[in-house]
Amino acid sequence: MSQDHAGTAVGSANDRDGGQDRGLPEIAEKQIAAELRKVYGQILPEPMPEKFAGLLDQLAKSERNP
Amino acid sequence: MSAGPPEIFQRDIAALLPNLRAFARSLSRSPEEADDLVQETLVKAWKSWQHFTPDTNLKAWTFTILRNTFLSERRKRKNEVQDTDGLLAQQLSVRGAQLGHMDLLDFQKSFALLPDEQKEALLLIGAEGFAYEEAALMCGCAVGTMKSRVNRARVKLAELMGLDSTSDVGSDTHAVRPARAVG
């Protein structure tokens, strides 16, 4: 669906103040942001179990035939 | 006449499935738990579609249902059985700290050791791209709290993964201290 998950680093630039409170090196911030997006990005395209489509169908049917 | 949600709502919910599932998978401790969570979220969203304000953010709305469901399940289970997962996480962390730099964790193992509220903060902001203000609304906390959760999550991850070179003084006794912060 949307690409928005890919667009934001872990509070990268806009959270600079918060990120630097404890003196986390910028390279560490970047690596964490990249790892998070990588791991999350691996889950996103995984095939959906059939049961979700089945559930949605069932919900739609139950509304039509209450 | 029918009480069912309009078709566009149904379509949009279906389109959000991969994101809902990825969020659930990242929060849960097993794929089975994650799938149950997604199913329950779908049913709840479906049944309460009238509470959704059209033209507002359906993704934020469904994610909120999912995280609320997750947290209430967690609370329920914590009351029923001893939190062996948390215990294990703590032991792992202590062990990691005691072994110092010989036993650094990878991202996924480190992430699994974070408290739930830090996990969700990092996922909402860093993985899903919600604004801090949105994420704070979703989690029912102040924007500053959300920022601080993300920050603490990053600091903890850096520590577990050995990326926090500025605080690296190579002292084993120093390294044990942060383990208590987990859980």
gemmi code that builds the backbone of each chain (N, CA, C; Angstrom):
import gemmi

chains = {
    "A": [
        ("MET", (0.828, -1.185, 0.000), (0.000, 0.000, 0.000), (0.869, 1.243, 0.000)),
        ("SER", (0.853, 1.978, 1.055), (1.613, 3.224, 1.042), (3.099, 2.964, 1.268)),
        ("GLN", (3.861, 3.941, 0.945), (5.318, 3.814, 1.073), (5.790, 4.524, 2.333)),
        ("ASP", (4.837, 4.977, 3.131), (5.238, 5.904, 4.186), (6.168, 5.287, 5.236)),
        ("HIS", (6.149, 3.955, 5.330), (7.030, 3.343, 6.320), (8.494, 3.556, 5.964)),
        ("ALA", (8.724, 3.772, 4.661), (10.115, 3.858, 4.238), (10.675, 5.275, 4.390)),
        ("GLY", (9.760, 6.213, 4.585), (10.178, 7.600, 4.497), (10.850, 8.193, 5.721)),
        ("THR", (10.646, 7.588, 6.888), (11.099, 8.256, 8.094), (12.150, 7.438, 8.826)),
        ("ALA", (13.233, 8.045, 9.072), (14.244, 7.379, 9.881), (13.769, 7.402, 11.331)),
        ("VAL", (14.419, 6.678, 12.196), (14.015, 6.652, 13.594), (14.249, 8.029, 14.183)),
        ("GLY", (13.236, 8.862, 14.023), (13.315, 10.214, 14.566), (14.619, 10.884, 14.199)),
        ("SER", (15.071, 10.653, 12.999), (16.411, 11.090, 12.629), (16.650, 12.587, 12.803)),
        ("ALA", (16.385, 13.340, 11.758), (16.788, 14.746, 11.831), (15.870, 15.584, 12.717)),
        ("ASN", (14.545, 15.286, 12.632), (13.628, 16.141, 13.366), (13.619, 15.873, 14.872)),
        ("ASP", (14.337, 14.859, 15.275), (14.382, 14.590, 16.711), (15.809, 14.728, 17.222)),
        ("ARG", (16.553, 15.510, 16.523), (17.957, 15.638, 16.842), (18.178, 15.960, 18.323)),
        ("ASP", (17.395, 16.897, 18.833), (17.586, 17.300, 20.236), (17.392, 16.120, 21.188)),
        ("GLY", (16.251, 15.385, 20.953), (15.974, 14.245, 21.819), (17.051, 13.188, 21.695)),
        ("GLY", (17.509, 12.968, 20.461), (18.475, 11.909, 20.207), (19.841, 12.188, 20.798)),
        ("GLN", (20.153, 13.443, 20.969), (21.500, 13.774, 21.425), (21.581, 13.951, 22.947)),
        ("ASP", (20.415, 13.826, 23.607), (20.412, 14.008, 25.051), (21.452, 13.150, 25.755)),
        ("ARG", (21.497, 11.904, 25.327), (22.398, 10.982, 25.975), (23.660, 10.781, 25.143)),
        ("GLY", (23.851, 11.613, 24.162), (25.080, 11.560, 23.381), (25.209, 10.331, 22.510)),
        ("LEU", (24.086, 9.838, 21.987), (24.163, 8.698, 21.081), (24.818, 9.140, 19.786)),
        ("PRO", (25.874, 8.444, 19.368), (26.552, 8.871, 18.140), (25.610, 8.799, 16.937)),
        ("GLU", (25.777, 9.754, 16.032), (24.883, 9.828, 14.890), (24.918, 8.535, 14.070)),
        ("ILE", (26.089, 7.954, 13.991), (26.220, 6.726, 13.204), (25.406, 5.594, 13.827)),
        ("ALA", (25.311, 5.613, 15.163), (24.501, 4.609, 15.867), (23.023, 4.831, 15.557)),
        ("GLU", (22.609, 6.099, 15.609), (21.215, 6.431, 15.276), (20.867, 5.941, 13.881)),
        ("LYS", (21.779, 6.205, 12.966), (21.516, 5.839, 11.569), (21.430, 4.331, 11.410)),
        ("GLN", (22.341, 3.640, 12.098), (22.344, 2.189, 11.958), (21.064, 1.577, 12.540)),
        ("ILE", (20.631, 2.094, 13.675), (19.408, 1.592, 14.296), (18.212, 1.859, 13.388)),
        ("ALA", (18.158, 3.071, 12.833), (17.053, 3.413, 11.925), (17.037, 2.469, 10.724)),
        ("ALA", (18.213, 2.203, 10.182), (18.295, 1.346, 8.998), (17.916, -0.094, 9.339)),
        ("GLU", (18.386, -0.581, 10.480), (18.074, -1.963, 10.888), (16.577, -2.130, 11.116)),
        ("LEU", (15.979, -1.127, 11.752), (14.539, -1.189, 12.021), (13.760, -1.258, 10.711)),
        ("ARG", (14.130, -0.393, 9.782), (13.412, -0.380, 8.506), (13.645, -1.672, 7.729)),
        ("LYS", (14.841, -2.218, 7.870), (15.146, -3.456, 7.163), (14.286, -4.605, 7.694)),
        ("VAL", (14.295, -4.752, 9.016), (13.543, -5.850, 9.636), (12.046, -5.697, 9.361)),
        ("TYR", (11.557, -4.471, 9.531), (10.127, -4.213, 9.305), (9.786, -4.420, 7.830)),
        ("GLY", (10.675, -3.970, 6.989), (10.462, -4.096, 5.545), (10.473, -5.533, 5.064)),
        ("GLN", (11.069, -6.427, 5.871), (11.053, -7.838, 5.491), (9.709, -8.483, 5.838)),
        ("ILE", (9.072, -7.942, 6.874), (7.781, -8.529, 7.285), (6.653, -8.058, 6.359)),
        ("LEU", (6.699, -6.765, 5.984), (5.597, -6.166, 5.206), (5.164, -6.974, 3.970)),
        ("PRO", (6.098, -7.405, 3.128), (5.641, -8.091, 1.911), (5.333, -9.574, 2.100)),
        ("GLU", (5.440, -10.070, 3.334), (5.152, -11.500, 3.543), (3.725, -11.810, 3.109)),
        ("PRO", (3.531, -12.998, 2.519), (2.167, -13.332, 2.060), (1.185, -13.373, 3.235)),
        ("MET", (-0.002, -12.886, 2.978), (-1.036, -12.854, 4.024), (-1.649, -14.242, 4.203)),
        ("PRO", (-1.795, -14.674, 5.424), (-2.490, -15.955, 5.623), (-3.922, -15.857, 5.082)),
        ("GLU", (-4.383, -16.960, 4.508), (-5.735, -17.014, 3.935), (-6.801, -16.629, 4.951)),
        ("LYS", (-6.502, -16.936, 6.205), (-7.559, -16.766, 7.217), (-8.000, -15.309, 7.349)),
        ("PHE", (-7.133, -14.359, 6.987), (-7.538, -12.957, 7.104), (-8.582, -12.600, 6.049)),
        ("ALA", (-8.320, -13.066, 4.821), (-9.295, -12.826, 3.756), (-10.605, -13.520, 4.106)),
        ("GLY", (-10.489, -14.727, 4.634), (-11.672, -15.490, 5.043), (-12.471, -14.757, 6.100)),
        ("LEU", (-11.740, -14.175, 7.046), (-12.407, -13.449, 8.125), (-13.142, -12.221, 7.584)),
        ("LEU", (-12.479, -11.504, 6.679), (-13.115, -10.314, 6.103), (-14.374, -10.689, 5.315)),
        ("ASP", (-14.273, -11.794, 4.568), (-15.453, -12.282, 3.828), (-16.587, -12.606, 4.778)),
        ("GLN", (-16.220, -13.309, 5.827), (-17.204, -13.737, 6.812), (-17.884, -12.525, 7.454)),
        ("LEU", (-17.075, -11.517, 7.779), (-17.629, -10.302, 8.392), (-18.593, -9.613, 7.421)),
        ("ALA", (-18.184, -9.553, 6.155), (-19.036, -8.912, 5.145), (-20.346, -9.672, 4.995)),
        ("LYS", (-20.248, -10.994, 4.998), (-21.454, -11.829, 4.857), (-22.376, -11.663, 6.050)),
        ("SER", (-21.804, -11.637, 7.211), (-22.629, -11.554, 8.424), (-23.386, -10.233, 8.473)),
        ("GLU", (-22.826, -9.206, 7.839), (-23.538, -7.926, 7.802), (-24.706, -7.992, 6.834)),
        ("ARG", (-24.489, -8.773, 5.750), (-25.566, -8.874, 4.761), (-26.712, -9.760, 5.265)),
        ("ASN", (-26.346, -10.796, 6.037), (-27.357, -11.710, 6.587), (-27.274, -11.745, 8.106)),
        ("PRO", (-27.762, -10.706, 8.737), (-27.570, -10.643, 10.179), (-28.375, -11.720, 10.917)),
    ],
    "B": [
        ("MET", (-29.561, 0.947, 5.576), (-30.357, -0.076, 6.221), (-29.443, -1.039, 6.980)),
        ("SER", (-28.440, -1.554, 6.220), (-27.529, -2.503, 6.853), (-26.615, -1.789, 7.840)),
        ("ALA", (-26.182, -2.547, 8.850), (-25.306, -1.958, 9.869), (-23.839, -2.094, 9.483)),
        ("GLY", (-23.593, -2.702, 8.323), (-22.208, -2.962, 7.930), (-21.484, -1.716, 7.461)),
        ("PRO", (-20.134, -1.764, 7.521), (-19.362, -0.613, 7.058), (-19.436, -0.449, 5.553)),
        ("PRO", (-19.260, 0.774, 5.048), (-19.298, 0.987, 3.597), (-18.136, 0.272, 2.919)),
        ("GLU", (-18.305, 0.068, 1.635), (-17.311, -0.710, 0.902), (-15.907, -0.110, 0.970)),
        ("ILE", (-15.858, 1.213, 0.928), (-14.536, 1.855, 0.933), (-13.792, 1.563, 2.242)),
        ("PHE", (-14.544, 1.512, 3.324), (-13.967, 1.176, 4.620), (-13.413, -0.256, 4.573)),
        ("GLN", (-14.198, -1.144, 3.999), (-13.780, -2.543, 3.898), (-12.510, -2.679, 3.063)),
        ("ARG", (-12.491, -1.946, 1.965), (-11.314, -2.000, 1.069), (-10.082, -1.441, 1.761)),
        ("ASP", (-10.270, -0.306, 2.432), (-9.132, 0.344, 3.077), (-8.562, -0.501, 4.216)),
        ("ILE", (-9.457, -1.145, 4.948), (-9.001, -2.031, 6.027), (-8.168, -3.174, 5.438)),
        ("ALA", (-8.674, -3.748, 4.351), (-7.963, -4.864, 3.719), (-6.581, -4.412, 3.242)),
        ("ALA", (-6.525, -3.179, 2.736), (-5.247, -2.666, 2.233), (-4.254, -2.416, 3.369)),
        ("LEU", (-4.761, -2.228, 4.571), (-3.889, -1.957, 5.721), (-3.348, -3.240, 6.357)),
        ("LEU", (-3.873, -4.375, 5.914), (-3.489, -5.645, 6.524), (-1.975, -5.872, 6.659)),
        ("PRO", (-1.205, -5.648, 5.584), (0.242, -5.896, 5.727), (0.868, -5.050, 6.841)),
        ("ASN", (0.439, -3.793, 6.961), (0.995, -2.926, 7.999), (0.541, -3.359, 9.387)),
        ("LEU", (-0.728, -3.704, 9.484), (-1.242, -4.161, 10.781), (-0.500, -5.425, 11.212)),
        ("ARG", (-0.263, -6.280, 10.242), (0.395, -7.543, 10.576), (1.861, -7.323, 10.950)),
        ("ALA", (2.523, -6.450, 10.211), (3.933, -6.179, 10.525), (4.062, -5.547, 11.912)),
        ("PHE", (3.145, -4.654, 12.233), (3.143, -4.022, 13.561), (2.898, -5.080, 14.639)),
        ("ALA", (1.908, -5.933, 14.390), (1.587, -6.987, 15.359), (2.751, -7.956, 15.523)),
        ("ARG", (3.373, -8.318, 14.400), (4.497, -9.260, 14.461), (5.656, -8.672, 15.253)),
        ("SER", (5.851, -7.368, 15.116), (6.972, -6.733, 15.793), (6.723, -6.568, 17.290)),
        ("LEU", (5.449, -6.482, 17.663), (5.130, -6.328, 19.088), (5.046, -7.676, 19.799)),
        ("SER", (4.528, -8.677, 19.088), (4.217, -9.959, 19.717), (5.453, -10.826, 19.866)),
        ("ARG", (5.323, -11.830, 20.705), (6.452, -12.725, 20.922), (6.372, -13.961, 20.036)),
        ("SER", (5.258, -14.131, 19.334), (5.181, -15.262, 18.396), (4.276, -14.879, 17.231)),
        ("PRO", (4.500, -15.512, 16.062), (3.646, -15.227, 14.908), (2.181, -15.564, 15.181)),
        ("GLU", (1.952, -16.596, 16.002), (0.569, -16.998, 16.311), (-0.123, -15.893, 17.102)),
        ("GLU", (0.589, -15.377, 18.088), (0.029, -14.292, 18.901), (-0.273, -13.086, 18.009)),
        ("ALA", (0.630, -12.820, 17.074), (0.458, -11.678, 16.173), (-0.776, -11.844, 15.301)),
        ("ASP", (-0.957, -13.051, 14.771), (-2.111, -13.278, 13.891), (-3.426, -13.183, 14.662)),
        ("ASP", (-3.427, -13.693, 15.885), (-4.633, -13.550, 16.720), (-4.951, -12.072, 16.944)),
        ("LEU", (-3.893, -11.326, 17.168), (-4.032, -9.891, 17.423), (-4.629, -9.171, 16.204)),
        ("VAL", (-4.140, -9.535, 15.030), (-4.659, -8.918, 13.800), (-6.127, -9.298, 13.606)),
        ("GLN", (-6.426, -10.564, 13.831), (-7.822, -11.001, 13.667), (-8.745, -10.243, 14.607)),
        ("GLU", (-8.327, -10.132, 15.849), (-9.165, -9.441, 16.823), (-9.324, -7.967, 16.449)),
        ("THR", (-8.247, -7.384, 15.939), (-8.299, -5.982, 15.509), (-9.294, -5.800, 14.369)),
        ("LEU", (-9.258, -6.730, 13.411), (-10.179, -6.646, 12.267), (-11.627, -6.714, 12.733)),
        ("VAL", (-11.904, -7.648, 13.623), (-13.279, -7.810, 14.113), (-13.727, -6.550, 14.860)),
        ("LYS", (-12.853, -6.044, 15.718), (-13.210, -4.845, 16.494), (-13.419, -3.641, 15.583)),
        ("ALA", (-12.528, -3.461, 14.617), (-12.639, -2.322, 13.700), (-13.950, -2.423, 12.926)),
        ("TRP", (-14.223, -3.636, 12.475), (-15.430, -3.866, 11.688), (-16.680, -3.522, 12.490)),
        ("LYS", (-16.702, -4.013, 13.723), (-17.897, -3.835, 14.548), (-18.080, -2.394, 15.016)),
        ("SER", (-17.014, -1.644, 15.042), (-17.156, -0.271, 15.562), (-16.870, 0.773, 14.485)),
        ("TRP", (-17.095, 0.364, 13.229), (-16.774, 1.277, 12.122), (-17.505, 2.612, 12.245)),
        ("GLN", (-18.658, 2.596, 12.906), (-19.404, 3.856, 13.017), (-18.694, 4.873, 13.906)),
        ("HIS", (-17.765, 4.389, 14.720), (-16.997, 5.312, 15.563), (-15.841, 5.952, 14.801)),
        ("PHE", (-15.601, 5.445, 13.618), (-14.524, 6.034, 12.810), (-15.047, 7.256, 12.058)),
        ("THR", (-14.335, 8.358, 12.188), (-14.731, 9.580, 11.485), (-14.165, 9.547, 10.065)),
        ("PRO", (-15.049, 9.539, 9.062), (-14.568, 9.498, 7.677), (-13.589, 10.644, 7.406)),
        ("ASP", (-12.667, 10.398, 6.512), (-11.647, 11.379, 6.126), (-10.623, 11.648, 7.224)),
        ("THR", (-10.666, 10.862, 8.290), (-9.531, 10.938, 9.228), (-8.654, 9.713, 8.961)),
        ("ASN", (-7.645, 9.550, 9.753), (-6.629, 8.546, 9.462), (-7.051, 7.132, 9.911)),
        ("LEU", (-7.471, 6.339, 8.939), (-7.920, 4.982, 9.256), (-6.767, 4.128, 9.777)),
        ("LYS", (-5.584, 4.407, 9.248), (-4.429, 3.629, 9.687), (-4.161, 3.877, 11.171)),
        ("ALA", (-4.175, 5.141, 11.557), (-3.952, 5.467, 12.975), (-5.046, 4.855, 13.838)),
        ("TRP", (-6.254, 4.879, 13.328), (-7.396, 4.339, 14.085), (-7.244, 2.833, 14.305)),
        ("THR", (-6.923, 2.106, 13.225), (-6.797, 0.646, 13.361), (-5.552, 0.269, 14.173)),
        ("PHE", (-4.482, 1.029, 14.004), (-3.272, 0.759, 14.794), (-3.553, 0.966, 16.286)),
        ("THR", (-4.386, 1.962, 16.579), (-4.729, 2.213, 17.984), (-5.515, 1.039, 18.557)),
        ("ILE", (-6.452, 0.527, 17.761), (-7.213, -0.649, 18.213), (-6.259, -1.806, 18.471)),
        ("LEU", (-5.317, -1.993, 17.555), (-4.382, -3.111, 17.689), (-3.517, -2.981, 18.944)),
        ("ARG", (-2.975, -1.784, 19.185), (-2.078, -1.655, 20.342), (-2.869, -1.740, 21.653)),
        ("ASN", (-4.102, -1.222, 21.659), (-4.921, -1.344, 22.871), (-5.255, -2.811, 23.150)),
        ("THR", (-5.568, -3.537, 22.093), (-5.872, -4.961, 22.239), (-4.642, -5.717, 22.745)),
        ("PHE", (-3.518, -5.396, 22.156), (-2.258, -6.035, 22.563), (-1.984, -5.803, 24.050)),
        ("LEU", (-2.118, -4.556, 24.468), (-1.785, -4.230, 25.858), (-2.775, -4.856, 26.842)),
        ("SER", (-4.049, -4.892, 26.455), (-5.000, -5.470, 27.405), (-4.806, -6.982, 27.499)),
        ("GLU", (-4.449, -7.611, 26.374), (-4.139, -9.050, 26.415), (-2.924, -9.303, 27.306)),
        ("ARG", (-1.923, -8.470, 27.138), (-0.701, -8.601, 27.935), (-1.002, -8.502, 29.429)),
        ("ARG", (-1.831, -7.509, 29.758), (-2.186, -7.300, 31.174), (-2.928, -8.506, 31.708)),
        ("LYS", (-3.870, -8.996, 30.899), (-4.658, -10.156, 31.322), (-3.731, -11.332, 31.614)),
        ("ARG", (-2.836, -11.563, 30.679), (-1.970, -12.731, 30.806), (-0.989, -12.592, 31.961)),
        ("LYS", (-0.563, -11.371, 32.192), (0.371, -11.125, 33.286), (-0.276, -11.479, 34.624)),
        ("ASN", (-1.578, -11.221, 34.705), (-2.285, -11.543, 35.942), (-2.476, -13.045, 36.110)),
        ("GLU", (-2.556, -13.729, 34.977), (-2.823, -15.168, 35.044), (-1.582, -15.987, 35.352)),
        ("VAL", (-0.528, -15.713, 34.635), (0.693, -16.519, 34.811), (1.875, -15.608, 35.101)),
        ("GLN", (2.903, -16.216, 35.613), (4.121, -15.457, 35.849), (4.695, -15.003, 34.512)),
        ("ASP", (5.211, -13.839, 34.484), (5.729, -13.292, 33.232), (7.081, -13.905, 32.908)),
        ("THR", (7.016, -15.146, 32.406), (8.279, -15.848, 32.153), (9.065, -15.190, 31.021)),
        ("ASP", (8.323, -14.593, 30.089), (9.018, -13.918, 28.984), (9.873, -12.780, 29.515)),
        ("GLY", (9.260, -11.994, 30.397), (9.975, -10.858, 30.963), (11.184, -11.303, 31.763)),
        ("LEU", (10.975, -12.420, 32.474), (12.047, -12.960, 33.297), (13.216, -13.389, 32.417)),
        ("LEU", (12.843, -14.072, 31.346), (13.852, -14.548, 30.410), (14.604, -13.371, 29.795)),
        ("ALA", (13.831, -12.361, 29.443), (14.442, -11.170, 28.836), (15.467, -10.566, 29.790)),
        ("GLN", (15.095, -10.548, 31.068), (15.977, -9.948, 32.047), (17.258, -10.769, 32.198)),
        ("GLN", (17.069, -12.095, 32.235), (18.235, -12.969, 32.379), (19.171, -12.822, 31.191)),
        ("LEU", (18.548, -12.797, 30.018), (19.329, -12.623, 28.794), (20.153, -11.349, 28.863)),
        ("SER", (19.469, -10.294, 29.313), (20.114, -9.002, 29.347), (21.262, -8.979, 30.341)),
        ("VAL", (21.024, -9.582, 31.516), (22.077, -9.629, 32.533), (23.263, -10.416, 31.989)),
        ("ARG", (22.924, -11.541, 31.344), (23.981, -12.389, 30.818), (24.785, -11.604, 29.769)),
        ("GLY", (24.049, -10.938, 28.894), (24.708, -10.154, 27.854), (25.629, -9.108, 28.452)),
        ("ALA", (25.130, -8.466, 29.498), (25.907, -7.410, 30.111), (27.152, -7.975, 30.803)),
        ("GLN", (26.968, -9.137, 31.451), (28.102, -9.713, 32.165), (29.210, -10.138, 31.214)),
        ("LEU", (28.777, -10.634, 30.064), (29.787, -11.050, 29.093), (30.391, -9.849, 28.379)),
        ("GLY", (29.790, -8.710, 28.621), (30.330, -7.475, 28.058), (30.374, -7.521, 26.552)),
        ("HIS", (31.452, -7.041, 26.010), (31.497, -6.837, 24.570), (31.669, -8.118, 23.770)),
        ("MET", (31.821, -9.236, 24.457), (31.961, -10.499, 23.751), (30.602, -10.992, 23.258)),
        ("ASP", (29.540, -10.477, 23.831), (28.231, -11.055, 23.569), (27.233, -9.995, 23.130)),
        ("LEU", (27.579, -9.238, 22.138), (26.669, -8.209, 21.652), (25.507, -8.849, 20.914)),
        ("LEU", (24.365, -8.207, 21.001), (23.169, -8.767, 20.375), (22.917, -8.102, 19.028)),
        ("ASP", (22.239, -8.847, 18.150), (21.856, -8.222, 16.882), (20.591, -7.389, 17.104)),
        ("PHE", (20.152, -6.720, 16.056), (19.029, -5.791, 16.212), (17.775, -6.481, 16.735)),
        ("GLN", (17.419, -7.607, 16.120), (16.153, -8.239, 16.498), (16.138, -8.722, 17.934)),
        ("LYS", (17.251, -9.300, 18.368), (17.317, -9.763, 19.763), (17.288, -8.574, 20.708)),
        ("SER", (17.968, -7.523, 20.328), (17.987, -6.323, 21.168), (16.601, -5.709, 21.248)),
        ("PHE", (15.955, -5.632, 20.102), (14.614, -5.047, 20.044), (13.650, -5.823, 20.937)),
        ("ALA", (13.787, -7.147, 20.924), (12.886, -7.996, 21.719), (13.017, -7.713, 23.211)),
        ("LEU", (14.130, -7.154, 23.624), (14.350, -6.888, 25.050), (13.774, -5.549, 25.506)),
        ("LEU", (13.316, -4.749, 24.566), (12.787, -3.432, 24.952), (11.427, -3.585, 25.639)),
        ("PRO", (11.099, -2.674, 26.552), (9.745, -2.662, 27.108), (8.735, -2.384, 25.990)),
        ("ASP", (7.511, -2.913, 26.156), (6.486, -2.779, 25.109), (6.275, -1.334, 24.661)),
        ("GLU", (6.243, -0.425, 25.625), (5.937, 0.969, 25.264), (7.054, 1.578, 24.402)),
        ("GLN", (8.272, 1.119, 24.605), (9.367, 1.628, 23.763), (9.342, 0.972, 22.387)),
        ("LYS", (8.975, -0.312, 22.383), (8.852, -0.999, 21.089), (7.827, -0.285, 20.230)),
        ("GLU", (6.659, -0.053, 20.797), (5.601, 0.536, 19.971), (5.968, 1.951, 19.532)),
        ("ALA", (6.628, 2.689, 20.405), (7.036, 4.050, 20.047), (7.984, 4.017, 18.847)),
        ("LEU", (8.956, 3.137, 18.920), (9.939, 3.037, 17.842), (9.289, 2.576, 16.532)),
        ("LEU", (8.356, 1.633, 16.649), (7.684, 1.116, 15.454), (6.811, 2.182, 14.804)),
        ("LEU", (6.041, 2.881, 15.633), (5.123, 3.889, 15.080), (5.896, 5.020, 14.411)),
        ("ILE", (6.935, 5.478, 15.060), (7.705, 6.612, 14.529), (8.697, 6.155, 13.457)),
        ("GLY", (9.501, 5.187, 13.801), (10.623, 4.826, 12.931), (10.265, 3.902, 11.791)),
        ("ALA", (9.298, 3.005, 12.012), (8.981, 2.048, 10.957), (7.752, 2.472, 10.158)),
        ("GLU", (6.740, 2.996, 10.837), (5.504, 3.346, 10.136), (5.436, 4.818, 9.736)),
        ("GLY", (6.323, 5.629, 10.273), (6.378, 7.021, 9.841), (5.280, 7.922, 10.382)),
        ("PHE", (4.656, 7.537, 11.492), (3.690, 8.446, 12.126), (4.445, 9.635, 12.723)),
        ("ALA", (3.741, 10.768, 12.767), (4.332, 11.937, 13.425), (4.284, 11.706, 14.938)),
        ("TYR", (5.180, 12.364, 15.663), (5.187, 12.214, 17.121), (3.819, 12.557, 17.714)),
        ("GLU", (3.200, 13.612, 17.178), (1.903, 14.055, 17.696), (0.846, 12.961, 17.499)),
        ("GLU", (0.859, 12.353, 16.312), (-0.093, 11.281, 16.019), (0.134, 10.087, 16.945)),
        ("ALA", (1.390, 9.685, 17.029), (1.730, 8.511, 17.842), (1.363, 8.748, 19.304)),
        ("ALA", (1.568, 9.981, 19.765), (1.232, 10.303, 21.157), (-0.280, 10.181, 21.377)),
        ("LEU", (-1.057, 10.673, 20.422), (-2.515, 10.546, 20.514), (-2.928, 9.079, 20.543)),
        ("MET", (-2.293, 8.293, 19.668), (-2.637, 6.877, 19.564), (-2.348, 6.132, 20.860)),
        ("CYS", (-1.268, 6.523, 21.515), (-0.855, 5.816, 22.731), (-1.361, 6.514, 24.000)),
        ("GLY", (-2.084, 7.589, 23.829), (-2.637, 8.291, 24.987), (-1.574, 8.870, 25.902)),
        ("CYS", (-0.520, 9.408, 25.318), (0.517, 10.023, 26.153), (0.895, 11.387, 25.569)),
        ("ALA", (1.711, 12.123, 26.306), (2.159, 13.430, 25.834), (3.191, 13.258, 24.719)),
        ("VAL", (3.310, 14.273, 23.887), (4.285, 14.216, 22.791), (5.704, 14.041, 23.360)),
        ("GLY", (5.983, 14.749, 24.442), (7.302, 14.637, 25.075), (7.582, 13.223, 25.565)),
        ("THR", (6.539, 12.572, 26.060), (6.689, 11.184, 26.519), (7.031, 10.281, 25.337)),
        ("MET", (6.356, 10.519, 24.227), (6.613, 9.722, 23.029), (8.065, 9.907, 22.562)),
        ("LYS", (8.511, 11.145, 22.556), (9.894, 11.421, 22.131), (10.877, 10.729, 23.067)),
        ("SER", (10.568, 10.798, 24.339), (11.486, 10.211, 25.297), (11.506, 8.680, 25.186)),
        ("ARG", (10.345, 8.081, 24.867), (10.317, 6.625, 24.675), (11.175, 6.212, 23.485)),
        ("VAL", (11.053, 6.974, 22.396), (11.849, 6.661, 21.204), (13.332, 6.810, 21.530)),
        ("ASN", (13.633, 7.862, 22.236), (15.034, 8.117, 22.581), (15.602, 7.019, 23.480)),
        ("ARG", (14.823, 6.648, 24.496), (15.300, 5.600, 25.398), (15.457, 4.277, 24.671)),
        ("ALA", (14.538, 4.021, 23.737), (14.625, 2.789, 22.952), (15.927, 2.768, 22.153)),
        ("ARG", (16.241, 3.887, 21.542), (17.462, 3.951, 20.720), (18.715, 3.792, 21.565)),
        ("VAL", (18.703, 4.441, 22.720), (19.871, 4.361, 23.601), (20.080, 2.916, 24.061)),
        ("LYS", (18.950, 2.257, 24.408), (19.038, 0.873, 24.877), (19.521, -0.048, 23.763)),
        ("LEU", (18.992, 0.160, 22.559), (19.406, -0.665, 21.426), (20.893, -0.480, 21.144)),
        ("ALA", (21.320, 0.772, 21.181), (22.732, 1.067, 20.907), (23.614, 0.365, 21.932)),
        ("GLU", (23.146, 0.371, 23.170), (23.910, -0.257, 24.247), (24.004, -1.775, 24.030)),
        ("LEU", (22.855, -2.398, 23.726), (22.831, -3.850, 23.547), (23.603, -4.272, 22.302)),
        ("MET", (23.580, -3.422, 21.282), (24.249, -3.771, 20.033), (25.699, -3.291, 20.002)),
        ("GLY", (26.092, -2.626, 21.079), (27.479, -2.165, 21.145), (27.774, -0.975, 20.259)),
        ("LEU", (26.750, -0.136, 20.038), (26.949, 1.028, 19.164), (27.199, 2.308, 19.948)),
        ("ASP", (27.068, 2.213, 21.261), (27.144, 3.436, 22.078), (28.584, 3.718, 22.483)),
        ("SER", (29.396, 4.002, 21.516), (30.833, 4.122, 21.787), (31.165, 5.248, 22.756)),
        ("THR", (30.293, 6.262, 22.865), (30.635, 7.372, 23.756), (30.565, 6.962, 25.225)),
        ("SER", (29.678, 5.964, 25.522), (29.594, 5.546, 26.914), (30.415, 4.281, 27.143)),
        ("ASP", (31.174, 3.893, 26.145), (31.957, 2.674, 26.223), (33.266, 2.938, 26.959)),
        ("VAL", (33.303, 2.518, 28.198), (34.536, 2.708, 28.951), (35.191, 1.367, 29.239)),
        ("GLY", (34.598, 0.296, 28.677), (35.197, -1.021, 28.794), (35.196, -1.584, 30.205)),
        ("SER", (34.278, -1.107, 31.033), (34.250, -1.607, 32.395), (33.130, -2.605, 32.575)),
        ("ASP", (33.455, -3.796, 33.051), (32.435, -4.834, 33.203), (31.430, -4.479, 34.290)),
        ("THR", (31.897, -3.922, 35.376), (30.983, -3.607, 36.471), (30.006, -2.516, 36.023)),
        ("HIS", (30.500, -1.618, 35.229), (29.644, -0.555, 34.698), (28.578, -1.150, 33.783)),
        ("ALA", (28.970, -2.197, 33.055), (28.074, -2.749, 32.031), (26.883, -3.501, 32.631)),
        ("VAL", (26.990, -3.966, 33.856), (25.904, -4.743, 34.435), (24.719, -3.859, 34.786)),
        ("ARG", (25.006, -2.619, 35.133), (23.957, -1.741, 35.657), (22.710, -1.600, 34.773)),
        ("PRO", (22.858, -1.397, 33.470), (21.680, -1.110, 32.671), (20.689, -2.269, 32.599)),
        ("ALA", (21.103, -3.479, 32.962), (20.218, -4.636, 32.834), (18.935, -4.436, 33.612)),
        ("ARG", (18.997, -3.710, 34.696), (17.811, -3.523, 35.529), (16.729, -2.709, 34.825)),
        ("ALA", (17.127, -1.967, 33.854), (16.167, -1.100, 33.153), (15.172, -1.915, 32.320)),
        ("VAL", (15.539, -3.154, 31.999), (14.650, -3.970, 31.171), (13.485, -4.483, 32.008)),
        ("GLY", (12.277, -4.376, 31.430), (11.080, -4.944, 32.088), (10.581, -4.053, 33.116)),
    ],
}
model = gemmi.Model(1)
for chain_id, residues in chains.items():
    chain = gemmi.Chain(chain_id)
    for i, (resn, *xyz) in enumerate(residues, 1):
        res = gemmi.Residue()
        res.name, res.seqid = resn, gemmi.SeqId(i, " ")
        for name, pos in zip(("N", "CA", "C"), xyz):
            atom = gemmi.Atom()
            atom.name, atom.element = name, gemmi.Element(name[0])
            atom.pos, atom.b_iso = gemmi.Position(*pos), 0.0
            res.add_atom(atom)
        chain.add_residue(res)
    model.add_chain(chain)
structure = gemmi.Structure()
structure.add_model(model)
structure.setup_entities()
